[in-house]
Amino acid sequence: MIPEDHPYFGEKALLATQHGKGMVVAPTFHSVLGMHVEELAVDTDSLGTFTGEIERVGTPKEVVIAKARLAIAKSGAPYAIASEGSIGADPYIPFINSDIEHMAFVDELRGFSLVETIRSTEIIAHTLKVTADTPLEEFLKKADFPQHQLIIRSMDTPTTFSIKGIVSDQQLKNSLEEALGMYPEVIVESDLRAHCSPSRMANISQAARKLALRLSNLCPECTTPGWGVVSYLKGLPCSECGEISDEALRVEIMGCVKCSFTQEGKILAEAIDPGRCDLCNP
């Protein structure tokens, strides 16, 4: 727990959510910051839905800040939190999915917003095109149903029909009968809303901890919360030939979210392995 003189100790932040995220965000913010988090029901779906009825407009960081600002606009409170997930093909590892979770904190009193991000391959997210003759047993096992809930939706874009939160065999049977009575082929997929996806909720918990820890650090110059890594110094020599790799990360640059003060942080490396050197390993 941080000292009681920290600016956020004992304060309240509102969490913009319709999907029960407070169960993992609130305990983390209280244990790390001494801050109380309360859920506030706002229409976060207006900024985009996983099922495609409403397309997300803007970058995930822009959207997650906008979500937090919905809570401030509705309540007039000075502090708000929101999260936004992007789930799909992993950008680095072929043939697997990953969950990139962004979590924002908006401080209207001090006039800043801060977003922290985590990437996790620990996410259950599966999709199957289904007709009346499609076997489902293997898909349901991979999708961890019913622990992870399902959605049935139409194949059009934007989505015009969906049944969400399917959590039992009977509900799945009834929903498929309804959907396939309207369409010859539909999509059955993981319901990625936080309260329907335990694996995603675990990732949101990680993002909450990363954000809370960042907010626990005060700027050494102006004492604003949120001191942390803002960029990197690059450029490292090869340990074998000495050739400089311009893009290799050398040192963290720490900075403030409010003022312009920065300073060098942790040294990440002093040289690169020859296997990463363009000269030694062209």
C-alpha positions in Angstrom: 0.0 0.0 0.0 1.2 3.5 -0.8 1.6 6.2 1.8 -1.6 8.0 2.9 -0.2 11.3 1.6 -0.4 10.0 -2.0 -2.8 12.2 -4.0 -5.1 9.2 -4.8 -5.2 7.6 -1.3 -8.8 7.4 -0.1 -10.1 9.0 -3.3 -12.9 7.4 -5.5 -12.6 6.6 -9.2 -15.5 5.6 -11.4 -15.1 2.6 -13.7 -17.1 2.9 -17.0 -18.4 -0.5 -17.7 -21.5 -2.6 -18.5 -19.6 -5.9 -18.0 -18.6 -6.4 -14.4 -15.0 -5.3 -14.7 -15.0 -3.9 -11.2 -14.6 -7.4 -9.7 -10.9 -7.3 -10.8 -10.2 -3.6 -11.1 -11.5 -2.4 -7.7 -9.4 -4.8 -5.5 -6.2 -3.9 -7.5 -6.6 -0.2 -7.2 -7.4 -0.4 -3.6 -4.5 -2.7 -2.7 -2.0 -0.6 -4.8 -3.3 2.9 -4.5 -5.7 2.9 -1.5 -8.2 4.2 -4.1 -11.9 3.1 -4.1 -13.3 2.1 -7.5 -17.0 2.0 -8.2 -18.7 0.8 -11.4 -20.8 3.3 -13.3 -23.1 1.9 -16.0 -22.5 3.9 -19.2 -23.2 3.0 -22.8 -19.7 1.8 -23.7 -21.1 -0.2 -26.6 -21.8 3.1 -28.3 -18.0 3.2 -29.0 -17.9 -0.2 -30.6 -19.0 -3.8 -30.0 -17.1 -7.2 -30.4 -20.1 -8.6 -32.4 -19.8 -5.9 -35.0 -23.2 -4.1 -34.7 -21.2 -0.9 -34.0 -17.8 -0.4 -35.5 -15.1 1.0 -33.3 -13.9 4.3 -34.6 -10.5 5.5 -33.7 -7.5 3.8 -32.2 -7.9 1.6 -29.1 -6.2 4.2 -27.0 -8.5 6.9 -28.3 -11.6 4.8 -27.6 -10.5 3.7 -24.1 -10.0 7.4 -23.1 -13.4 8.3 -24.6 -15.0 5.5 -22.5 -13.5 6.9 -19.3 -14.7 10.4 -20.3 -18.2 9.0 -20.6 -18.1 8.3 -16.9 -16.9 11.8 -16.1 -19.5 13.4 -18.3 -22.3 11.4 -16.7 -21.2 11.8 -13.1 -19.1 15.0 -12.9 -16.5 13.0 -10.9 -12.8 14.0 -11.4 -11.4 10.4 -11.8 -12.5 7.7 -14.2 -11.2 4.4 -15.5 -12.1 2.3 -18.5 -10.7 -0.6 -20.5 -10.7 -1.7 -24.2 -9.7 -5.0 -25.6 -8.5 -5.9 -29.1 -8.6 -9.7 -29.7 -7.4 -11.5 -32.8 -4.4 -12.9 -34.6 -1.3 -12.3 -32.6 1.0 -9.7 -34.3 4.2 -11.7 -33.5 3.3 -15.4 -33.2 1.7 -17.0 -36.2 -1.5 -19.0 -35.9 -2.5 -18.0 -32.4 -4.8 -15.3 -30.9 -3.8 -12.7 -28.5 -5.6 -10.2 -26.3 -4.3 -6.6 -26.2 -5.9 -4.8 -23.3 -5.7 -1.0 -22.9 -6.7 0.6 -19.6 -7.1 4.3 -19.2 -7.2 6.6 -16.2 -8.4 10.1 -16.7 -7.6 12.8 -14.0 -9.7 15.9 -14.7 -8.3 17.7 -11.7 -4.7 17.6 -12.9 -5.6 17.6 -16.6 -4.1 14.3 -17.9 -5.0 10.9 -19.1 -2.8 7.8 -18.9 -3.2 4.5 -20.8 -1.3 1.3 -20.0 -1.3 -1.8 -22.3 -0.7 -5.5 -21.9 -0.5 -8.2 -24.5 -1.5 -11.8 -23.6 -1.7 -15.0 -25.6 -3.7 -16.5 -22.7 -7.1 -15.9 -24.3 -9.9 -18.3 -25.4 -11.3 -16.9 -28.6 -12.7 -19.2 -31.3 -15.0 -18.8 -34.3 -16.9 -21.3 -36.4 -19.2 -21.0 -39.4 -22.2 -23.2 -38.8 -25.0 -24.7 -40.9 -27.6 -27.2 -39.8 -25.2 -30.1 -40.5 -22.1 -28.7 -38.7 -20.7 -30.8 -35.8 -20.0 -28.7 -32.8 -18.3 -31.0 -30.3 -14.7 -30.2 -31.1 -15.4 -26.5 -31.3 -17.2 -26.4 -28.0 -14.3 -28.1 -26.3 -11.7 -25.7 -27.7 -14.0 -22.8 -26.8 -14.2 -24.0 -23.2 -18.0 -23.9 -23.3 -19.9 -23.2 -21.0 -17.2 -21.7 -18.8 -16.6 -19.3 -21.6 -19.9 -18.1 -23.1 -20.8 -18.0 -26.8 -22.4 -15.7 -29.3 -24.4 -16.6 -32.4 -24.5 -13.9 -35.1 -25.3 -13.3 -38.7 -22.5 -13.2 -41.2 -23.3 -9.8 -42.6 -21.3 -6.6 -41.9 -22.3 -4.7 -39.9 -24.0 -7.5 -37.9 -27.8 -7.3 -38.0 -28.6 -10.3 -35.8 -26.9 -11.7 -32.7 -27.7 -13.8 -29.6 -25.2 -13.1 -26.8 -24.3 -14.7 -23.5 -25.1 -18.3 -24.4 -24.2 -20.3 -21.3 -25.9 -23.7 -21.5 -26.4 -26.6 -23.9 -30.2 -26.0 -24.1 -29.7 -22.3 -24.7 -27.2 -23.0 -27.5 -29.6 -25.6 -29.1 -32.5 -23.1 -29.0 -30.4 -20.2 -30.2 -29.1 -22.2 -33.2 -32.6 -23.3 -34.1 -33.7 -19.7 -34.1 -30.7 -18.4 -36.0 -30.7 -21.1 -38.6 -34.4 -20.6 -39.2 -33.5 -17.2 -40.4 -30.1 -17.8 -42.1 -28.6 -20.8 -44.0 -25.3 -20.2 -42.3 -24.3 -18.3 -39.1 -21.2 -17.7 -37.0 -20.8 -19.2 -33.5 -18.0 -17.6 -31.6 -16.6 -16.8 -28.1 -18.4 -14.1 -26.3 -15.5 -11.7 -25.5 -17.4 -9.4 -23.3 -15.5 -9.4 -20.0 -18.2 -10.9 -17.8 -18.6 -13.8 -20.3 -14.9 -14.6 -20.8 -12.9 -15.6 -17.7 -9.6 -15.6 -19.7 -10.2 -12.0 -20.8 -11.1 -10.9 -17.3 -7.8 -12.3 -16.1 -6.0 -10.1 -18.7 -8.0 -7.0 -17.6 -6.8 -7.7 -14.1 -3.2 -7.6 -15.3 -3.8 -4.3 -17.1 -5.4 -2.9 -14.0 -2.3 -3.8 -11.9 0.1 -2.3 -14.5 -1.9 1.0 -14.5 -2.3 1.2 -10.7 1.5 0.7 -10.2 2.3 3.4 -12.8 -0.1 5.8 -11.0 1.6 5.0 -7.6 4.8 6.7 -8.9 5.0 10.5 -8.5 7.0 12.7 -10.8 10.2 13.8 -9.0 9.8 17.3 -10.4 6.1 18.2 -10.1 4.7 15.2 -8.0 2.0 14.4 -10.5 1.0 10.6 -10.4 1.9 8.5 -13.4 5.7 8.7 -13.6 7.0 6.0 -15.8 8.5 4.8 -19.1 7.7 7.2 -21.9 10.3 6.3 -24.6 13.7 4.6 -25.1 17.2 5.4 -26.1 18.2 3.2 -29.0 21.5 2.0 -30.5 23.6 -0.9 -29.3 26.9 -2.4 -30.6 27.2 -6.1 -31.5 29.1 -8.0 -28.9 31.1 -9.7 -31.6 31.9 -7.2 -34.3 30.9 -3.8 -32.8 28.5 -2.9 -35.5 25.8 -0.6 -34.2 22.2 -1.7 -34.4 20.2 1.6 -34.5 16.8 0.1 -33.4 18.0 -2.0 -30.4 16.7 -0.6 -27.1 19.4 0.6 -24.8 18.0 2.7 -21.9 14.5 3.5 -20.6 13.5 7.1 -20.6 11.3 8.0 -17.7 8.8 10.9 -17.9 5.9 12.7 -16.4 2.4 12.6 -17.8 1.9 16.3 -17.0 5.2 18.3 -17.1 8.1 17.9 -19.6 10.6 16.5 -17.1 12.4 13.3 -18.1 15.4 11.3 -17.0 17.2 8.1 -17.9 15.9 5.0 -16.3 17.0 1.3 -16.3 19.7 0.2 -18.7 18.2 -2.5 -20.8 21.3 -3.9 -22.5 24.9 -2.9 -23.3 25.3 -5.0 -26.5 23.3 -7.2 -28.8 23.9 -10.9 -29.5 25.6 -11.6 -32.9 22.4 -13.5 -33.9 20.6 -10.1 -34.0 23.4 -8.3 -35.9 22.8 -7.5 -39.5 26.5 -7.8 -40.2 27.2 -11.0 -38.4 23.9 -12.6 -39.4 22.8 -11.0 -42.6 
